[in-house]
Every structure is written in structure tokens, then in C-alpha cells.
Amino acid sequence: MTQQDRLPPRNFTTSLRASLKATFSPATAGLLQEAVKPDPNFGVIASILKADPALATAILSLVNSPYYGQTSKISDLQRAAIILGNNEILRIALSLSLQKNLNASLEKHGFDTFANWRVIVWAALGAELIARRLCPKEAETAYICALVKDLSLLLYAASYPEDLRPLLSRPDFVNTGPSFMCWQECLPEDHCALTAELLAEWNFPAHMVAAITAHHDLENLFDHPPLTQAVIFGTRWAEVEFRTDPAPDGLAQLHFLLKKAGALPPEGVEGLRQHCSSLFAEMCSAMNITELPPENRYYDHSLQAIQDFHYQAKEIEGLTGGNAAIATCIGRHLRWNWNCRKGEIILGAPTNKHWERFVLAEDGVSGPTVAQSINDFKSHGEFTVPLETEDGVAGELRLSGLQGPGQARAETALYARLLARSLWRQITTVAQLEIKAELLDILPTGVALLDTDGRILRANPTFARFLGSSAQLEDRLRGGMQLEQFQSARHGWRMFLLDPTQSTHCVIHAPLGPSDAPSSPFALSSYKIRQGSRTNVLTVVQDLSEIRIHEIEALHQRDFLNNLLSTMQDLVMTTDRKGVITFASGRHGAFLKGRNLFTLTRPINLQEEPWDMEFLEQSQNAVEVQIVLDDEHLQLELVFSRFAHGADYGLVVGRNISAIRRLERKIREQALFDSLTQVFNRHHLQPLLERELSRSRRTDTSLGLIFFDIDKFKVFNDTYGHHGGDKALKELGQLLRSVLRKGLDFPCRFGGDEFVIISSNSSAASLLTVAERIQNEFKTLHNGSVTLSIGMSLLEPEDTAHSLLERCDKANYQAKAQGGNAIVHLQTNTPVN
């Protein structure tokens, strides 16, 4: 089932709006509504916080943290507002309130809330810092926009964890940069627009909504106003600092764009990063957000250090000589950077799919030793860092004696992350080319590239041995043939080179008669190939001296082939020109041999042409026929191949498709019905509804539609388990089949616990009678533990299938809003309850 089937676009926004109200307290909504005002009122803020003492206490704790550097303790919110300002108190309150409301739900479903809040907080702080340069009066606004820009993603995780968790490859799922995640493509709507739509519930002003909608639009950065630019910058900055494969490219791009936008402070991007990093550390501490371990903090490293390690790692990408050359290079980097002279470098070996360990010592790098698994190597290092990317594990560094353990370990971890990416690129490029070159060198077949004049440009060792002392292929032909034979061979070769229409030249040369230098027979195959703007010749030479050995092996293989044919499920036959079977495989071989294929079989699809060899041979597709073997009617799919020579005319392969056809019939039946409830499935709803709507208008008869779902079904599932829920759905399907009129009423399972009934020739009264009966019998069946909310409507002159279904859905929503176990009849102008 696709994501769209589970979460239809028409219900998605409604579902998240419901989650918005369920997840966030009235205090959060009030704070957000106050935050978007030009001049927030402290009295309103204080009254909101008064209703949430825990939030007020957390705000005062943050106000007194080192983040704000207060010399004396602030004990009440009013004094805090005087010192810091209403906007700052509001921003603190909003940050803490959003985090508090979301954390419980996300942690309950196993999400890493710290990972996500790190990205959110950095983006918000970054947007504010940049806005101070671009639009100082909107700095706090930029912070708020960046803080709530991913609200739809957070609500999606809280509402549908079972859909999101299998799609995640990293914990900070709000980090949705194009190079990191693709799971958001499964959402029915773009998360930027969806967040903006949800924030309309909190009356966000248009310029803030526009900034949130465009927060990933780096491509058109300079087409947006300063506030939107600041939010885009903050988003991109967080993506760069928290990416799994760090590189200076992203920071260099950020530096260029900030400079072009006039948002770069005098201290440059390095100073900006340090400022944001300091604010980020204090904010994380104040909000009880666990920071990343020091060795994983990309933002703690200077741009110069990142560039240094980046260019060192890039050296790996072009290395040849296998893992030994790579390990030597890594050992050199470890000595240069940290004077590390003791450790182990473990690298994957793509050629043989094993792992190789190299030992780093005072006298350099030695090894390798080989193992099938990286865990087979016992570790002797004090500090282990994996060489891992999102594509896979490329190796591991196990080091000892790092100078300055704290800083050195953090720098080594950064170097390892950059190194892993370069290693992976080397494995997929240079290493693959080395493997191909090695294979070409050890081939027992000679391969060479020639120009169109026959001059050899490149050749593998086997081809060079074939040439011997000859400089030209023609010279080699002369040395192993009689004059007449050589002249014929040379003429054919030169005609191939000179004739642009001749693309191939494939011959076998076997020396005839006595010769002073006996030569083995060989096959020469040449092909003209296009390389850029030039045409070259690929030539392959193969020694045929072992041909007799192959002939003997072929005789031994004959019995093997006969046994193979006899065990095949397909029926293999040879026939003469008239269709008489000369050979047949399998247990029916004796019965079929000597009989006429066209007498034994009958085509499934009748045709005017006679059923004979001419029809079978000219058929472009396989021909389906019926045949009786051992009193069993079988369906075969016949494919004919004409023999180029030999006594037999052709080969006929008959594939038994009897089981496939039976399965197809079963699948066609199952495609119409829901497997659990045995009513029509959702895929068949649309054609059924279109058909009945057309019939209603053609015959001028009424048409009704009922849309209902089960109240408290999630609680029922939680109480009785999914087995109990499935049983209730089966019973509902049985109830619908027994109550409804055959041929006039069509029940369909819309999805989950939602059902639709198409009712032909129905009035409002009869539709209500059916709805009440279903509702009462289902309620009685479960002693009132679950009930039905029912919406219904009659077809109107202007209705389409979509509008009728949408109106019934709306009626169902109204029935739900009444507390469930209700029936709402809704028409365009007059609702009828």
C-alpha cells in the first residue's frame, strides 16, 4: 500500500490540524498569536504563563542562565521583561513551549528529539543573526519563522510514527536538505506549504507565512525579501553544519551568498559560526538539549581546519596501487596532523570482498592481514573511529597515542568523516578501473585497440604475446600461413579496414600444409567502434588449439543436456516441416514423438487462418494452445524457433501456463473485493460510483451515498488488539452483505475503518432506514463499545462523483463532531440531521 493510499491528500491537512490542537496547549497557541503582533503585550503574555507555572519556572531558569549573562538573579517575569524586553521573553516562552509540547509525543514513538531540536535551534539562531544584518527590525520574527518552519514534519512524526520510522536513515528528520533525505517525497503535500497552511490556524501574517513557505528556496534566494532570505540562510546553515558527510563546499557557498546579500559581518563567516556556536551551546544547555559529542561537532571546527582535512582526504580519491597505497597515505596524514605513530588502518577490499588490516608503527605502515569481517580483527587501539558514509562502511581507524586527546580526537573524527567519503569515491571509481584493468591483463584472450589503418594503439599482454616480434597484425598473419592463404587473409582484413560499411570482421585462421614455424589455429574478431569523434577497431584473438578438447567435452555434455531437458517444466520439441514431432522432452516424450503438433493442439483464440506450421512460424508472439496429456487439459504457450541447418525444421518450446491462467482468474476476482471484509475495495469504488451516477441520470432515478466510519476504533484496537479489530471489520462486512439489496446497493471499504455504500433507487427515507439499521445492528453486536458515525446524501443535478463523495465525507465529519453514533444527511443547501 502506498503512502498516498494510507494518507489521502484530502484528509491529510485535516488530520494534522487535529493533531495541532491535540499536541499544543492553549498557552502555546496564545504565545504564537502574541508573537506575530508588532508590539506584544506583557499583560497578555503574563496571563498566558500564569496558567502554566512549569513553563514560567523554565523561562526564569533560562533567563538566569549564562546565555543572558545576568549579574543578579531575576525572580519574576515582570522584571525579566523590563531587562530583556517583551519580545525576548516571548521568544523564550515560545521556544520552551513548543519543545515541551512536542517532546513527550516524539519520545514516546522512539524519535531522537535532541537531534531534531539541535537542527531547529541552530536554524532559528542563525536566521536571527543574519536578519540583524539584513533586516534588524525583523530579527525576532526571523527566529520565530525558523523555529516553526518544520512544524508539519514534527506533527507528522507525532501523528503517523508507523509511516515515518521505516523511511528514516538518520535521526534528525527535520534536516530535509536535498542531499540528505528523500522520505518527505512520500508526503501527499510539500512540507513547506503544509506548515504555512497549518500556521494559518494561528493567524500568522502573510510575510511570515511567505518566509516559511520558501525556507528551502536557496535557488531563488535573491528574489525574496530580506526576512525570507534570513530564514532561507538559517535553514541552509543548519543543513551544512549537521550533515553526515561534511565538506567545506557548503560553508564556502554560504560565505559567498552571505557576502553577496550584504549579510556577512566584519569578522567574516568564521566569526559568525563562532558566535552562533556559542549561542547554540548556551541555548541547548538552558533548554536541556543534549549536545552532540565533541568528536561529532562539525561546527566546533574552523573553516581552515575543515579545508585542510578535506584536501588531505581528496588525495585518497586519485590513488592507484590498491589499499596498500591508501593505507600509506592515511598513515602519513596521521603523522602530519597528530604525530600518531601507532595504530591500525582497516580497509575494505572490493576485489575479493574481504577486509585488510595495516599496522601503523614508527617505521611506517606494514601489512596487510586479511579477514572476512571487520570484527574478526581484535582491536589494540585506544580510540576507534569508523570510516562510514550513508552509502556504507569503508573501513576503520584504531589509534593510540594521540597528542592532546580531546581536541585530537575531535579533529580525527572530522578527518575520518571526510576520509570516508573520499574512500567511497575511490572504491567506486579508481578501484573499479584497477579491477577492470587487472582482469583485462590476465585474460587468456588477446584484446587490442587499433586505428582504422590497422596500427595497434593499446593491447593487453596476451595480445602482445600473440604478436611476438611482429609490429603489425598483418605481419603475424604472414608468419603462420602459406602464401596463398596469407594473401586471402590479408585481402579480407584490408577490405574490412577500407570499407566504411563493413562493421565486423570475424574469421578463423587454421594454417594449411607444412610450415617452418607451425602455428596454432586462432579466431580473429574485429569490430569498428565509435570513440568520441574517431572510429577505432577493437580486435579479439583467441587460441583454438584446444578445440578438440572442447569437442570431447561436448560429447560428454550431450547426456547432461538430455537429462536437463527431461527435468525442465517446459515441454521442448523438435519438428519437421509439416509439424511432425521428432523429439520431445520429459515423461510425455514417447507419446508425443511421431505425432503431429497441429493435430494434438488447438489454439485458444480462434482465427480464420489454418492452424499449421506457416501460422506458428509467422506469429510474432507466443501462441496459446490447449492440449490433453494423461487426461489432463493443459494450456501451453508455444514459441517457435527455426533451425538454420540440420535435419529438423524447428524448435518448439511449450510453457505450461495452466496454473498462471487459474491464478489470473483468481486475481481478477480478488482485485474487486477487500480481502478482509469481502465488500468492494476502494479501487473499485470510483468506477462503480461513475457507473451508477451515469445510470441514475440516464434512467432518471435517484441515487444515494452513505459514508461512515467506526467511532473509538483505535481504543477498541488498543483494548482487543488488531486481531479483535480485524474481527470487528469482518463482522461489519458480513452485516453489510446481509442487510443491503443485491444489485442495487454496493458496499465498499474506503480505507481503514471507513466504508461507503452506493445505493441506487433510494429516497431520503429509505437511505435513512438503511443507515439506522446498520448503525443499530453494529452497536448491538458490540454492546455499544464501538458505534458508527454516518454521513449520507442524495445525488444533485450539478453533482459529480467527487462532489457527492466529498459531501458525504463532510456529513460524516459533522456526525463525528456531534460525538459519534450519529447520522447526518447533508445536501448542498439544507442539512438534515
Secondary structure, 3 states (H helix, E strand, C coil): CCHHHHCCHHHHHHHHHHHHHHHCCHHHHHHHHHHCCCCCCHHHHHHHHHCCHHHHHHHHHHHCCCCCCCCCCCCCHHHHHHHHCHHHHHHHHHHHHHHHHHHHHHHHCCCCHHHHHHHHHHHHHHHHHHHHHHCHHHHHHHHHHHHHCCHHHHHHHHHCHHHHHHHCCCCCCCCCCCCCCCHHHHCCCCHHHHHHHHHHHHCCCHHHHHHHHCCCCHHHHHHCCHHHHHHHHHHHHHHHHCCCCCCHHHHHHHHHHHHHHCCCCCCHHHHHHHHHHHHHHHHHHHCCCCCCCHHHCHHHCCHHHHHHHHHHHHHHHCCCCHHHHHHHHHHHHHHHHHCCCEEEEEEEECCCCEEEEEEEECCEEEEEEEECCHHHCCCCCCEEEEEEECCEEEEEEEEECCCCHHHHHHHHHHHHHHHHHHHHHHHHCHHHHHHHHHHHHHCCCEEEEECCCCCEEEECHHHHHHHCCCCCHHHHHHHCCCHHHHHHHHHHHHHHHHCCCCCEEEEEECCCCCCCCCCCCEEEEEEEEEECCEEEEEEEEEECCCHHHHHHHHHHHHHHHHHHHHHCCCEEEEECCCCEEEEECCCCHHHHCCCEHHHHEEECCCCCCCCCHHHHHHCCCCEEEEEEECCEEEEEEEEEEECCCCCCCEEEEEEECHHHHHHHHHHHHHCCECCCCCCECHHHHHHHHHHHHHHHHHHCCCEEEEEEEECCHHHHHHHHHHHHHHHHHHHHHHHHHHHCCCCCEEEEEEECCEEEEEEECCCHHHHHHHHHHHHHHHHHHCCCCCCEEEEEEECCCCCCHHHHHHHHHHHHHHHHHCCCCCEEEECCCCEEC
